[in-house]
Amino acid sequence: MNDAALLDELAQLTVLRNGLRIRGDARDRFANILRERAAHLGYSSLQDYRTFLVGKLAAEEWEELTRIFTSGETFFFRDHGQFDLMRLHLLPELIAVHRSDKILRLWSAGCASGEEVYSLAMLMDMLLPLPQHGGWDIRIFGTDIDSAAIAKARRGRYGKWSFRMIPPALQQRYFHLEGNEWILDERIRSMVTLRVSNLVDEPFPDSASELHDMDLILCRNVFIYFDPAAVSAVAAKLAATLHEGGYLLTAHTELIGHTVQGLESRLFADGVGYKRVSYQSVIAPPASPPSISVAAGAWRAPLVARSSVSIANKASSATVQTAHPAPMAPSDEALLKEARVHADCGAFDKAEQMCHKALVANPLASAPYFLLAQLAQIKGDFELAKECLDKAIYLDPRFVAAYLELAALCERVGNMARAQTLRCAALDIIRTMQNDEVIEQYETTVGDLVKWLAQCEREPAEVHPKELKS
């Protein structure tokens, strides 16, 4: 077997074993990693290494390969928008539903070194404070495929980089400093059960394990590494693991183009939550099982400090000149705010009406078009969503979120060339910003977004030029 055929087979094995997709432009990196691992283990050829990988003793090696291919980079309260969504909407709703039995089951699937699952525990401690959380039985689970990451999570010791998005008062409340490390309070650690889990291989829901009847599942920044078939399979298992009325949260656009039975989407100002519908409505004949064709997440537009005709031209062949975005008057902002309130409540038709009223008042406003695109995606009208996003970019060529939403929609229909162009345009814009500047709609830093976009396009995630000035 020649090297090309062997690499094809190993790429397929990687998909089958861990669900990880190896894109064509990542083949060289894939081949180099395999050769390095083969040499490290003492195999003289890739063929010998392949024979080892298909054997019964390769579990740890598959875990190591997964660790190398995926990024465990995270920090406490990453994506404040989604944590606000949980704090203000989802968790209060779940607490009200379970007021009688006082049991909540929460799962961070892909918790890496623990920052996400411990953030969830701290959030629950704030919502249901001691003593004894008012008699509530709060069961929080964190799983990850990387055993080294789980071991770090169990230690509960973190460096200052893990706190770059957490208020100092919150850090002081739940951690104490020992040397150069911050140690998590034992009572928060005791709220969380951690273990290694492979989302692709492990069967769930499973009444014999803890992975069943969840009220909330976080599976964020996990699907971006998966093969499309693995995304659909794991999303279906996660949906089935939710208790009736429970929620699944993913990172923005991770389920774009995938249909997940048993879930309905709910649009909030801070994001989209996917709610488990009534079991009866799923199984009752003659109706078909409810499903969602997942659209991109609910992102609000930032204003980025750059306006460039060349960016707009690069993003869309139909855009030959740019319009200057008109600032919204207070009355127009009120209409848009009302639209978002209606969207939060699921009144999508009323939300659309408010957006159109805002556009009548200010035809050059880009934000209403962006919300209309979100509403169109929720309803499955992806062509209308594209039109609205194109208009938003025309009106405001600095609209990073619109570029990325439109890129995801293009990728959904296989227009990879335009998707790449749009993401490169977004990357060009954010690279004019400081690395530690927070991008509002993602609740993450410019530096982290640069890394994510560079990974999507398989570009080197170089140090931001402005960082060299500090």
Secondary structure as GFF3:
##gff-version 3
##sequence-region A 1 470
A	DSSP	alpha_helix	3	18	.	.	.	ID=ss1
A	DSSP	three_ten_helix	24	26	.	.	.	ID=ss2
A	DSSP	alpha_helix	27	40	.	.	.	ID=ss3
A	DSSP	alpha_helix	46	53	.	.	.	ID=ss4
A	DSSP	alpha_helix	59	69	.	.	.	ID=ss5
A	DSSP	alpha_helix	80	85	.	.	.	ID=ss6
A	DSSP	pi_helix	86	90	.	.	.	ID=ss7
A	DSSP	alpha_helix	91	97	.	.	.	ID=ss8
A	DSSP	beta_strand	103	109	.	.	.	ID=ss9
A	DSSP	alpha_helix	115	127	.	.	.	ID=ss10
A	DSSP	three_ten_helix	132	135	.	.	.	ID=ss11
A	DSSP	beta_strand	137	144	.	.	.	ID=ss12
A	DSSP	alpha_helix	147	155	.	.	.	ID=ss13
A	DSSP	beta_strand	157	158	.	.	.	ID=ss14
A	DSSP	three_ten_helix	160	163	.	.	.	ID=ss15
A	DSSP	alpha_helix	168	174	.	.	.	ID=ss16
A	DSSP	beta_strand	175	178	.	.	.	ID=ss17
A	DSSP	beta_strand	181	184	.	.	.	ID=ss18
A	DSSP	alpha_helix	186	189	.	.	.	ID=ss19
A	DSSP	beta_strand	192	196	.	.	.	ID=ss20
A	DSSP	beta_strand	214	219	.	.	.	ID=ss21
A	DSSP	three_ten_helix	223	225	.	.	.	ID=ss22
A	DSSP	alpha_helix	228	241	.	.	.	ID=ss23
A	DSSP	beta_strand	242	250	.	.	.	ID=ss24
A	DSSP	beta_strand	259	261	.	.	.	ID=ss25
A	DSSP	beta_strand	263	268	.	.	.	ID=ss26
A	DSSP	beta_strand	271	276	.	.	.	ID=ss27
A	DSSP	alpha_helix	279	283	.	.	.	ID=ss28
A	DSSP	beta_strand	291	293	.	.	.	ID=ss29
A	DSSP	alpha_helix	309	315	.	.	.	ID=ss30
A	DSSP	alpha_helix	330	344	.	.	.	ID=ss31
A	DSSP	alpha_helix	348	361	.	.	.	ID=ss32
A	DSSP	alpha_helix	367	378	.	.	.	ID=ss33
A	DSSP	alpha_helix	382	395	.	.	.	ID=ss34
A	DSSP	alpha_helix	400	412	.	.	.	ID=ss35
A	DSSP	alpha_helix	416	430	.	.	.	ID=ss36
A	DSSP	beta_strand	438	439	.	.	.	ID=ss37
A	DSSP	beta_strand	444	445	.	.	.	ID=ss38
A	DSSP	alpha_helix	446	456	.	.	.	ID=ss39
A	DSSP	three_ten_helix	465	469	.	.	.	ID=ss40
###
